[in-house]
Amino acid sequence: MKRLLLVVIFLLISVTVFALGSRENDNPVVQVTGVVRLTGTSLFPDLLISGSEHVWHIAADEIDKLIEMQHRTVTLEGEETVTELRFANGMYAGTRRELKNIRIISVD
């Protein structure tokens, strides 16, 4: 009985570690050129890069790198995370593209 209990506990721990800890970073690194815009409120600011193709949101911990470059055209590189948004009833609500681990290449 004790062996069976130990095997079950081992299997549960193994499955949990595999599910939570084994994911590799598979976000593609993209190069983006666009105008830096600040939206939102003073409590919840959202920094955007408006490009010719898409709008990218800058991750909250990266805002300090670009906050001084508002209304300027920048080229940067970063990891892109694409999230498909849905309403509560399941209907498509749009796509959110977020950049993190950014590196500024040029500022115009």
Buried (B, 14 or more C-beta within 10 A) or exposed (E): EEEEEEEEEEEEEEEEEEEEEEEEEEBEEBEBBBBBEBEEEEEEEEBBBEBEEBBBBBBEEBEEBBEEBEEEBBBBBBBBBEEEEEEEEEEEEEEEBBBBEBEEEEEE
